[in-house]
Structure formats: C-alpha cells, structure tokens
Amino acid sequence: HDHLPRLRIHLSAWFAVGCMCQRVMANPDDSGAPKEGGGGGDERFRVSCNWRRPFAEMRNDLNRRRPHYLSDWTDAYTRKVVSSALFMFFTSIAPGITFSALLGDQTRVDGRAQLGPVEVILSTAVTGSIFAIFGGQPLVIVGVTGPVTIFTIAVFNISDALGIDFLPFYCWVQIWAALMHMGLAASNACSLITLVTRYSCETFGMLIAVIYIYNGLRNLITYFVDLDPQPALLSLVVGLGTTWLALLLTSARSWSILNRTARTLLADYGATASIFFFCFVPYMGANYDLTPAAHGDNITASTIATLDVPDAVEPSADRGWLINPADCPAWAIVLAIVPALILTVLFFFDHNVSSLLAQAPEFGLKKGTAYHWDFFVIGVQMLVTGLLGIPPVNGLIPQAPLHTDSLCEKEWRTRPAGHSAHDKVEVITHCHEQRVSGLAQAVLIGLTLCALTVLGYIPIAALDGLFIYMGIASFGGNSFYQRLVLFITDPARRAARGLDFLDGVPSGVVRRYTALQLLILACIFGVTLVPYANCLFPVLIAVLVPLRIVTLPKLFGRENVDALDADGNAPDLARHSADADGAAEGTVGGAAAGTICAEDGEAGPGAATEVV
C-alpha cells in the first residue's frame, strides 16, 4: 500500500498527457496550429477522422487490400522470402527471450514467475500467424516489445499493491484495451496517424536503436563484473564478433571479389550466418570447458551465460491455459479501464509508427495501406492474449522496417549527371510484398516450443551482438542520424551525402534543429532508465507530435522545418542510369548497408550505417 500514491501519480500523468495529445492531434487549430507571419494554420495537419461514418475506413482498407490477397501468397516464390523469414526469426526470438527473462524476474508470486519464455514465445507465434494471415499490411512484424514488458511489470506492481490476483486483472486490462482498439478502428480514429511526421518516427526509431545498442553493450560489460575473466572475455568475443561478422557479410553486395550470385547470397544470409557461427564458437575446442554444458548445465561464474528456458511447455504459473475473468473482483474490473487506456495510447502510437516505417515511401510499395483494419486485428488479438494470460503484441521496431527492407531488390546505379565511382548509389527496384515470410517466422518461433532444450544452449552474448547489429542497422535511412553525421563531416564533402535540404536550409538551422532533437532523444532515453517513470516514455514520444506541429515552426521557421521533416519519396528509377559493371541485385538479410533511395539519395530505413 506504500506504493499506491506513486501509482496514482503515474496513472494520472498517463491519462492527462494522453488526453492532451488526443486533443492536440484531433484539433490542431484549437491548440495553435503552426503559423507564420500571422497566416492561417498549416494545411498539412488538417485531418478529418469522419466520426459520423463508423467502419468507413475499415471498409476502405479491406477494399484496397482485397484484390491483392491472392498475390500476397503467390508473390512469395522468391529466394528473398527464405532469407527474410530466417532473419526475422532471429531478430524476433532474441528480444522476446530477453523480455521474457525480465518478466520472469519481475512478476514472481511466492517465488514463482507468472510470465516467462513459454508465454512470450506462444504470444509471438500465435499473434504473428494471425496477423500474417488476416492483417491488412503483412509486412509489419508483431511481437512482444520492450514498452509492453515495462507496462506488464507496472500492471503486476499495481495488482500486488492492491492485493488482487495479477493474471485475472491483466486479463481484464487486455479485454478493455481490446474494446478500445476496436472502437478506435471503427470510428476511423487511425486517420490521426497522418499527423505523425518523419520527425516523430525517426526520433522513436533512433530511441529504439539506442536502447538496443545500450543494452547489448551493457550486458557485454556486465559479464566482466559477474563472470570470471575467461568466460567474460569469451562472451565479449562472441558478442562483438556477431556484430562485426553480420555487418561485414551484409555489405557483400559492394565487394569486388566473388561473382554477383555469391555476393548476393552472402548479403541475404549474412546476419543469419553470423548468429549461427558465433552460437557454435563457445562449443569449439577448449572453449567448451567454459560452457554450462560442461558443468552439468549449471550456469556459474566460471561459465558463459546461456538462455534460461523451462523444461516443458506449460504455463510459468501454477494455472491452466485459460484465465477465468470472473476471478477478478468487480471493483478491480472497473479499475482495469485505467491501465487499459494507457495500453491503448501506447499501441495507437507504437503500432502505427512501426506500420508507417515498414511502409515508408522509399520502399516503393504498391499494394496499399490498411491502418484501421490492422488496428482492429490488433484489438482482436488482444482478446486472445488476455484470455490466455499472455502478453499482448503490436508492431515491432526496428523489425518491421527491416523486414520490408530485406524483401527489396536493389541495384547499383549511377547518380544523375554522375561520372565517378562515388556517384554510384544503390536503389530499390522492387519489393516482394507477400505474407509468407511473416507467417514463416511466426511458425518458426512457435516450433521453438518443441525445442526448448536446444534454445538453452544459445549463448546470451550472441544475442547481445545481434542487438547491437540491429541498432546499427536501424541508423541507415534515418535523416536524424544523417544530420548527426553532418556534425563531423568535412564541409567540402557535405554535398556528397545527397541530402536535399542542404541547398535550401541554412547550416546553422540544421545544426540547431538537430541539436534540439538530440537533446529530446537523450531526455527520453534517460527516462527509460528510471524505475517507475520508464513506463511514461511512450507518452513523451507522442508529445513530439504537437511539438512538431506547434513549436518547431516557431523556432526554426515553417519552410525550414518542412524541408527538414519532408517525407521520403518513392524510388524513381528513371532518374538513374543502369551501370553494368556495378549492378548487383539483392539485399541483405534484413539490413542493407548504405541503401540509398533513387529519388532523394537517402538511405532506406532498414539500411546499415554508412562508412563515414
């Protein structure tokens, strides 16, 4: 009960800020839409949600996607689907296992975890399969995210403070949230996502990338505190080796050795191959003595850390697979509406932003969007996860844009009016829009439940390296990252970076705009490190929307902000001439190094960092 005042403050803050964001987004003029020189509001941020015609946008989504449903399956007959599914499997299972360990540690009742690896894997597999089959935009990868993990722990703390059973209360939170999701989708509220510009998306994307890199590096450093020197050093080699080899192999398209087919295969399967290789490194030669397998599967300070998984596929808690909602008292059922509202605000932003990033104009997708229908499907899935007592899912960042990027065909072409080797850029020529890769990765994750013992041999350090790689891979195509690189770029070479805004926006404005965005990113990242307050960071990200609409134009001028925050453009192959010597189709297994869009010369969202 000592936690109740603090919990009330947190819940009140979530509710107040969430409602403020909704009012600002729904009525930009009422909150002072961005203006200049006394002019009218910015037409870019005038949104009509069509409240009086329920289900209208859901019908539009279905009508838009229905003609392509058959081709979503027949277009999957390509090698890229295999490499993409394998890469997505590892990038989804690794964070899932990590989050499950945190849930198992923080949701214990009488020494027994209420949620663990089985629940997280089951949630990811079941919902991933449902979304791949019935979702409107199958390129979006869904799973249990870090914010959901933080939220779940907060719900557990609330139930513990109130003296009620966690799982029935958690079930009702998801039931209420599911109804809210379906209500928002039916009322066409997802149209508000058009207010989310590149500024908010890229800040959120950078935050997730920084969190991945921070956690990976922190774990590698922590091994030297918790383990003896030899296993700690082996863990460091495995972690950094996984990152290095993945970055090296996924850049194979630009190599001058081997033939084009070999380079493409290395690029497509490079990330997957690096994970496989360094998972076996600890079991080679004398390294085997530093593994738990050599010590009776006991993890000690003299062994490397491996995944801690259960021996059988059964709930972590002493319960059946279905939750009885009637086990929750009536007053707690009503109280569950408050955290359900918080979860809905979180998913409204988190899922839709992941969908935006997966469908960025740079990818040149052809089959259309389905934001309202997808949000409705997320709500239906939440009913399933709630009744099963497992964590809810939404779109993953950076996995969703990495998935799209891994399905893109690319070629090296010459920049317009370019003559030197430095004028060659990699352009997206086609994206394989289909459902099989998303379904396959979900099925593979589900199959791991049949091989939990095998998962127990995976060194955690290899997953740490994968986290670092995923964070670095997320930087490419992020104009925020590219503007940060400008701080250390030779002024004489800035034009070579191919950024459109350099010609129209003063360099001083670019630096101040980027510095402010970096400060905001650092503050939000700091909040994620503070216990209890860390659950507020999705709301802080949502506040970036009214900040972009109202404040930034006043600080830097609307024209400058519009240029810096301009949407990407779809590939325009006509602007680039084919280069026979440098052409090389294909993409990496989820992260293209230095991918540059044909239209604006910017790296694609799934690209790995460029060599500066």
C-alpha positions in Angstrom: 0.0 0.0 0.0 3.0 2.3 0.3 3.2 2.3 -3.5 -0.4 3.5 -4.0 0.3 7.3 -4.0 3.1 6.9 -6.5 1.0 4.6 -8.7 -1.9 7.1 -8.7 0.5 9.8 -9.8 1.8 7.7 -12.7 -1.7 6.7 -13.8 -2.9 10.3 -13.7 0.1 11.5 -15.7 -0.5 8.9 -18.4 -4.2 9.8 -18.6 -3.7 13.6 -18.7 -0.9 13.6 -21.2 -2.7 11.0 -23.4 -5.8 13.1 -23.4 -3.9 16.3 -24.2 -2.2 14.5 -27.2 -5.5 13.4 -28.5 -7.0 16.9 -28.3 -4.0 18.4 -30.0 -4.0 15.9 -32.8 -7.7 16.0 -33.3 -8.0 19.8 -33.3 -4.7 21.3 -34.3 -6.2 24.7 -34.8 -7.6 24.8 -31.2 -4.1 24.3 -29.9 -2.4 26.9 -32.1 -1.5 25.2 -35.3 1.8 26.2 -36.7 1.6 29.6 -38.2 4.0 32.1 -39.7 3.6 35.9 -40.1 0.1 35.7 -38.8 -1.1 33.4 -41.6 -3.5 30.5 -41.3 -2.9 27.0 -40.0 -0.8 24.5 -41.8 -3.0 22.6 -44.2 -0.6 19.6 -43.8 -2.0 18.9 -40.3 -5.7 19.3 -41.0 -7.2 15.8 -40.5 -10.8 14.7 -40.8 -11.5 11.4 -38.9 -15.0 11.0 -40.4 -16.5 10.2 -37.0 -20.1 10.1 -38.4 -19.4 7.1 -40.7 -18.3 4.2 -38.4 -16.3 1.4 -40.1 -15.9 3.6 -43.3 -12.1 3.5 -43.2 -12.0 -0.2 -42.3 -14.1 -0.9 -45.4 -11.8 1.2 -47.5 -8.8 -0.7 -46.1 -10.4 -4.1 -47.0 -11.5 -2.9 -50.4 -7.9 -1.6 -51.0 -6.2 -4.8 -50.0 -8.7 -7.5 -51.1 -7.7 -7.5 -54.8 -4.1 -8.3 -53.7 -4.8 -11.1 -51.2 -4.1 -13.9 -53.6 -1.0 -12.3 -54.9 0.2 -11.9 -51.3 0.7 -15.6 -51.4 1.7 -16.2 -55.0 4.3 -13.4 -54.9 6.2 -15.3 -52.2 8.0 -17.7 -54.7 11.4 -16.0 -54.4 14.6 -16.7 -52.6 14.3 -13.5 -50.6 11.4 -14.8 -48.6 13.5 -17.6 -47.2 16.4 -15.3 -46.1 13.9 -12.7 -44.8 12.0 -15.3 -42.7 15.2 -16.6 -41.2 16.5 -13.2 -40.3 13.1 -12.1 -38.9 13.1 -15.3 -36.8 16.3 -14.4 -35.0 15.5 -10.7 -34.7 12.1 -11.6 -33.1 13.1 -14.5 -30.9 16.2 -12.8 -29.4 14.4 -9.8 -27.9 11.4 -12.0 -27.0 13.6 -14.3 -24.9 15.3 -11.3 -23.3 12.0 -9.7 -22.4 10.7 -13.0 -21.1 13.6 -13.2 -18.7 12.8 -9.8 -17.3 9.1 -10.6 -17.0 10.0 -13.9 -15.2 12.2 -12.0 -12.7 9.8 -9.1 -12.0 6.4 -11.0 -11.9 7.1 -13.5 -9.1 4.4 -14.6 -6.6 5.7 -16.8 -3.8 8.9 -17.3 -5.7 7.2 -18.5 -8.9 7.1 -16.4 -12.1 3.7 -15.5 -13.6 5.0 -15.0 -17.1 8.1 -16.4 -18.8 9.6 -17.7 -22.0 6.7 -20.0 -22.8 4.1 -17.2 -22.6 6.2 -14.8 -24.7 7.0 -17.3 -27.4 3.4 -18.5 -27.5 2.1 -14.9 -27.8 4.6 -14.1 -30.6 3.9 -17.2 -32.6 0.1 -17.2 -32.3 -0.4 -13.5 -32.9 2.3 -13.4 -35.6 0.5 -16.1 -37.5 -2.9 -14.4 -37.1 -1.6 -11.1 -38.3 0.3 -12.6 -41.3 -2.9 -14.3 -42.5 -5.6 -11.7 -41.6 -3.7 -8.4 -41.3 -4.0 -5.8 -43.9 -0.3 -5.0 -44.2 1.6 -8.3 -43.7 5.0 -6.7 -43.9 4.5 -5.5 -40.3 6.1 -7.9 -37.8 4.3 -8.1 -34.5 5.6 -9.3 -31.2 6.2 -8.5 -27.5 8.0 -5.2 -27.2 10.1 -3.5 -24.6 7.3 -1.0 -23.7 4.8 -3.9 -23.3 7.2 -5.6 -21.0 7.6 -2.4 -18.9 3.8 -1.9 -18.9 3.2 -5.5 -17.8 5.5 -5.2 -14.9 3.7 -1.9 -13.9 0.4 -3.8 -14.0 1.8 -6.5 -11.9 3.0 -3.9 -9.3 -0.5 -2.4 -9.3 -2.1 -5.7 -8.7 0.4 -6.6 -6.0 -0.1 -3.3 -4.2 -3.9 -3.7 -4.3 -3.7 -7.3 -3.2 -5.5 -8.8 -6.2 -4.5 -11.7 -8.4 -2.3 -10.5 -11.3 -3.4 -12.7 -14.2 -7.2 -12.1 -13.9 -6.6 -8.4 -13.5 -4.2 -8.5 -16.5 -6.8 -10.3 -18.5 -9.4 -7.5 -17.9 -6.8 -4.8 -18.8 -6.4 -6.5 -22.2 -10.2 -7.0 -22.6 -10.9 -3.3 -22.0 -7.9 -2.3 -24.2 -9.2 -4.7 -27.0 -12.6 -3.0 -26.9 -10.9 0.4 -27.1 -8.7 -0.7 -30.0 -11.7 -1.9 -32.0 -13.7 1.2 -31.1 -10.9 3.5 -32.4 -10.6 1.5 -35.6 -14.4 1.5 -36.1 -14.6 5.3 -35.5 -11.8 5.9 -38.1 -9.5 7.4 -35.5 -6.4 5.9 -37.1 -6.6 8.8 -39.6 -4.9 10.8 -36.8 -1.7 8.9 -37.6 -1.3 11.2 -40.6 -0.2 13.8 -38.1 2.8 11.7 -37.2 5.6 13.0 -39.4 9.1 11.8 -40.1 10.4 13.8 -37.1 8.4 11.7 -34.6 9.0 8.4 -36.4 12.8 8.9 -36.7 13.1 10.1 -33.1 11.3 7.0 -32.0 13.3 4.8 -34.3 16.6 6.3 -33.0 15.4 5.7 -29.4 14.8 2.0 -30.0 18.1 1.7 -31.8 20.0 3.4 -29.0 18.2 1.2 -26.4 19.2 -2.0 -28.4 22.8 -0.8 -28.6 22.9 0.3 -24.9 21.5 -3.0 -23.7 23.8 -5.0 -25.8 27.0 -3.1 -24.7 25.9 -3.0 -21.1 25.5 -6.8 -21.0 28.9 -7.4 -22.6 30.4 -5.1 -20.0 28.5 -6.6 -17.1 30.0 -10.0 -17.9 33.3 -8.7 -16.6 31.6 -8.0 -13.3 29.6 -11.1 -12.9 31.8 -13.7 -14.5 35.4 -14.9 -14.2 37.9 -13.3 -16.7 37.9 -16.2 -19.2 34.1 -16.6 -19.8 33.8 -12.8 -19.7 36.4 -12.5 -22.5 34.8 -15.3 -24.5 31.4 -13.6 -24.1 32.9 -10.3 -25.4 34.4 -12.1 -28.4 31.1 -13.8 -29.2 29.0 -10.6 -28.9 31.3 -8.2 -30.8 32.1 -11.0 -33.3 28.4 -11.5 -34.1 28.0 -7.8 -34.7 31.2 -7.5 -36.8 30.5 -10.5 -39.0 26.9 -9.5 -39.6 27.9 -6.1 -40.7 30.7 -7.5 -42.9 28.6 -10.1 -44.7 25.5 -8.0 -45.2 27.7 -5.5 -47.1 28.8 -8.2 -49.6 26.9 -6.6 -52.4 29.5 -3.8 -52.6 32.5 -6.2 -52.7 34.7 -6.6 -55.7 35.5 -10.2 -55.1 33.4 -13.3 -55.9 30.7 -13.2 -58.5 27.3 -11.4 -58.2 25.4 -14.5 -57.2 27.8 -15.3 -54.4 27.8 -11.7 -53.1 24.0 -11.6 -53.1 23.7 -14.9 -51.2 26.2 -13.7 -48.6 24.4 -10.4 -48.2 21.0 -12.1 -47.9 22.0 -14.7 -45.4 24.9 -12.8 -43.7 23.1 -11.9 -40.5 21.7 -15.4 -40.0 25.1 -17.0 -40.8 26.9 -14.8 -38.2 24.4 -15.7 -35.5 24.8 -19.5 -36.3 28.6 -19.3 -36.4 29.1 -17.5 -33.1 26.5 -19.6 -31.3 28.8 -22.5 -32.1 32.1 -20.7 -31.2 31.8 -21.4 -27.4 31.4 -25.1 -28.1 34.6 -25.3 -30.2 37.8 -26.8 -28.8 38.8 -25.7 -25.3 36.0 -23.1 -25.2 33.6 -26.0 -24.4 35.0 -26.0 -20.8 33.6 -22.5 -20.3 30.0 -23.5 -21.2 27.3 -24.7 -18.8 27.1 -27.9 -20.8 30.5 -28.9 -19.5 29.3 -28.4 -15.9 26.1 -30.3 -15.8 24.1 -27.5 -17.4 24.8 -25.3 -14.4 25.4 -21.6 -15.1 28.1 -20.3 -12.7 30.7 -17.5 -12.6 33.1 -19.8 -14.4 30.8 -20.4 -17.4 29.3 -18.2 -20.1 25.6 -17.2 -19.7 23.1 -19.2 -21.9 19.4 -18.8 -22.2 17.4 -20.0 -19.2 14.4 -21.8 -20.5 11.9 -24.2 -18.9 12.0 -28.0 -19.5 8.4 -28.3 -20.6 5.7 -26.3 -22.5 3.5 -25.3 -19.6 2.4 -22.0 -18.0 5.0 -20.5 -15.8 2.5 -20.0 -13.0 0.5 -22.9 -11.4 -2.6 -22.5 -13.6 -4.4 -23.7 -16.7 -4.0 -22.1 -20.1 -7.3 -20.1 -19.9 -7.8 -17.3 -17.5 -11.2 -17.0 -15.8 -12.2 -13.3 -15.9 -14.7 -13.9 -13.0 -11.8 -14.4 -10.6 -11.3 -10.6 -10.6 -13.4 -8.6 -8.2 -15.9 -6.1 -9.7 -14.1 -3.0 -8.4 -10.8 -4.2 -9.9 -12.6 -4.9 -13.3 -13.6 -1.2 -13.4 -10.1 -0.1 -12.2 -8.6 -2.1 -15.1 -10.0 0.5 -17.5 -7.3 3.0 -16.5 -4.2 0.9 -17.4 -6.2 -0.3 -20.5 -6.4 3.3 -21.6 -2.7 3.6 -21.1 -2.1 0.5 -23.2 -4.3 1.8 -25.9 -2.5 5.1 -26.1 0.8 3.2 -26.2 -0.3 0.9 -29.0 -2.0 3.6 -31.0 1.3 5.3 -31.4 3.8 2.4 -31.3 2.0 0.1 -33.7 1.0 2.7 -36.2 4.5 4.2 -36.2 6.0 0.7 -36.9 3.5 0.4 -39.7 4.5 3.8 -41.1 8.2 2.8 -41.0 7.5 -0.5 -42.7 5.6 1.3 -45.5 8.0 4.2 -45.9 7.7 5.8 -49.4 11.4 4.9 -50.1 10.4 1.2 -50.3 8.0 1.9 -53.2 5.2 -0.4 -52.0 2.3 -0.9 -54.4 -0.5 -2.7 -52.6 -1.8 0.0 -50.3 -2.2 0.6 -46.6 -4.7 -0.8 -44.0 -4.1 1.2 -40.8 -7.7 0.9 -39.4 -8.1 -2.8 -40.2 -4.7 -3.6 -38.8 -5.5 -1.8 -35.5 -8.8 -3.7 -35.4 -6.9 -7.0 -35.8 -4.5 -6.0 -33.0 -7.6 -5.5 -30.8 -9.0 -8.9 -31.7 -5.6 -10.5 -30.9 -5.6 -8.7 -27.6 -8.8 -10.6 -26.6 -7.0 -13.9 -27.3 -3.8 -13.0 -25.4 -5.9 -11.6 -22.5 -7.9 -14.8 -22.1 -4.7 -16.9 -22.4 -2.9 -14.8 -19.8 0.0 -14.0 -22.1 1.5 -10.6 -23.1 -0.2 -8.5 -25.9 1.7 -7.7 -29.1 2.0 -4.9 -31.6 4.2 -3.8 -34.5 8.0 -4.2 -33.8 10.6 -1.5 -34.3 13.1 -2.0 -35.9 12.0 -5.4 -37.1 9.1 -4.1 -39.2 11.1 -1.8 -41.4 14.0 -4.3 -41.5 11.5 -6.9 -42.8 10.4 -4.7 -45.7 14.0 -3.8 -46.5 15.0 -7.5 -46.5 12.4 -8.1 -49.2 13.6 -5.4 -51.5 15.5 -5.9 -54.8 18.3 -3.4 -55.2 20.8 -2.4 -57.9 23.9 -0.2 -58.0 23.2 2.7 -60.4 24.8 5.9 -61.4 23.5 9.1 -59.8 22.1 11.6 -62.4 25.0 13.5 -64.0 27.4 11.4 -62.1 30.7 10.2 -63.6 33.0 9.0 -60.8 32.7 5.8 -58.7 31.5 7.9 -55.8 28.4 8.8 -57.9 27.1 5.2 -57.8 24.2 4.7 -55.5 22.1 1.6 -54.5 18.5 2.0 -55.5 15.4 -0.1 -54.6 14.0 -1.6 -57.8 11.2 -3.7 -56.4 9.8 -5.0 -53.1 8.3 -8.5 -52.7 5.1 -7.7 -50.9 3.7 -11.0 -49.5 2.6 -12.8 -46.4 4.7 -16.0 -46.4 7.8 -14.5 -44.7 5.9 -13.1 -41.8 3.9 -16.3 -41.4 7.1 -18.4 -41.7 9.0 -16.5 -39.0 6.0 -16.8 -36.6 5.7 -20.6 -37.3 9.5 -21.0 -36.7 9.1 -19.1 -33.4 6.3 -21.4 -32.4 8.3 -24.5 -33.3 11.0 -23.4 -30.7 8.5 -24.6 -28.1 9.2 -28.1 -29.3 13.0 -27.5 -28.9 13.3 -25.5 -25.7 16.3 -27.6 -24.6 18.1 -26.5 -27.8 17.4 -22.8 -27.0 19.1 -23.4 -23.7 22.4 -23.8 -25.4 22.4 -20.4 -27.1 24.9 -18.0 -25.6 23.3 -14.8 -24.5 26.3 -12.9 -25.7 25.4 -13.8 -29.3 22.0 -12.2 -28.8 23.7 -9.1 -27.3 25.7 -8.9 -30.5 22.6 -9.2 -32.5 21.0 -6.3 -30.5 24.0 -4.1 -31.4 23.8 -5.1 -35.0 20.0 -4.3 -35.2 20.6 -0.9 -33.6 23.3 0.0 -36.1 21.2 -1.4 -39.0 18.4 1.0 -37.9 20.5 4.1 -38.4 20.6 3.9 -42.2 17.9 5.9 -43.9 17.2 7.9 -40.7 17.7 11.5 -41.6 18.2 12.3 -37.9 21.2 10.1 -38.0 22.4 11.6 -41.3 22.1 15.1 -39.8 24.2 14.0 -36.8 26.9 12.7 -39.2 27.0 16.2 -40.7 28.5 17.5 -37.4 31.7 15.5 -38.2 31.5 15.8 -42.0 34.1 17.9 -43.9 32.1 21.0 -45.1 33.6 20.5 -48.5 32.1 17.0 -48.7 28.6 17.6 -47.3 27.0 17.8 -50.7 28.2 14.3 -51.4 25.8 13.0 -48.8 22.9 13.7 -51.1 20.6 15.4 -48.6 18.0 17.6 -50.3 17.6 20.1 -47.5 21.3 21.2 -47.6 20.6 23.6 -50.5 17.5 25.3 -49.0 18.1 25.3 -45.2 20.9 27.3 -43.6 23.5 25.1 -42.0 23.0 26.9 -38.7 19.3 26.0 -38.6 20.2 22.4 -39.5 22.6 22.2 -36.5 20.3 23.8 -34.0 17.3 21.7 -35.2 19.4 18.5 -34.9 20.9 19.5 -31.5 17.4 20.0 -30.1 16.2 16.7 -31.4 19.3 15.0 -29.9 18.6 16.7 -26.6 15.0 15.4 -26.7 16.2 11.9 -27.5 18.7 12.0 -24.6 16.0 13.1 -22.2 13.6 10.4 -23.3 16.3 7.8 -23.1 17.2 9.0 -19.6 13.5 8.5 -18.6 13.6 4.9 -19.8 16.4 4.2 -17.3 14.4 5.5 -14.3 12.3 2.9 -12.4 8.5 3.5 -12.5 9.0 6.6 -14.6 10.2 4.5 -17.5 6.6 3.5 -18.4 6.0 7.1 -19.4 8.4 7.2 -22.3 5.8 6.3 -25.0 3.7 9.3 -23.9 6.8 11.5 -24.2 7.2 10.2 -27.8 3.6 11.0 -28.5 4.1 14.6 -27.3 6.6 15.0 -30.2 3.5 15.3 -32.5 2.1 18.5 -31.0 5.7 19.7 -30.5 6.3 19.3 -34.3 3.1 21.0 -35.2 3.2 23.9 -32.8 6.6 24.7 -31.5 9.3 23.8 -34.1 7.9 26.1 -36.9 8.0 29.0 -34.4 11.6 28.2 -33.5 13.1 27.5 -36.9 10.5 28.7 -39.5 7.9 26.6 -41.1 9.6 26.3 -44.5 12.9 25.2 -42.9 11.1 22.6 -40.7 9.0 21.3 -43.6 12.2 20.8 -45.6 14.0 19.1 -42.7 10.9 17.0 -41.9 9.9 16.2 -45.5 8.5 12.8 -46.3 10.7 10.4 -48.3 9.9 9.7 -51.9 9.2 6.5 -53.8 12.1 5.3 -56.0 12.2 6.9 -59.4 14.4 4.6 -61.5 14.2 6.9 -64.5 16.5 9.3 -62.7 19.3 6.8 -62.6 21.1 5.1 -65.4 21.9 1.4 -65.1 25.6 0.7 -64.5 26.5 -2.7 -65.9 29.7 -3.0 -64.0 28.3 -2.1 -60.6 24.8 -3.5 -60.9 24.1 -6.1 -58.2 20.6 -7.0 -57.3 19.6 -8.3 -53.9 19.5 -7.1 -50.4 20.9 -8.1 -47.1 19.2 -10.4 -44.7 17.3 -7.6 -43.2 19.7 -4.6 -43.3 21.2 -3.1 -46.4 24.4 -1.3 -45.8 24.2 2.2 -47.2 21.0 1.8 -49.1 20.2 5.0 -51.0 16.8 5.8 -52.4 16.6 6.7 -56.1 14.6 9.9 -55.6 16.2 11.7 -52.7 19.5 10.0 -52.2 18.8 8.9 -48.7 19.4 5.5 -47.2 16.5 3.2 -46.8 15.0 2.7 -43.3 16.4 -0.8 -43.0 19.9 0.1 -44.1 23.0 -0.4 -42.0 25.2 2.6 -41.2 27.4 4.0 -43.9 31.1 4.2 -43.5 31.9 7.8 -42.7 
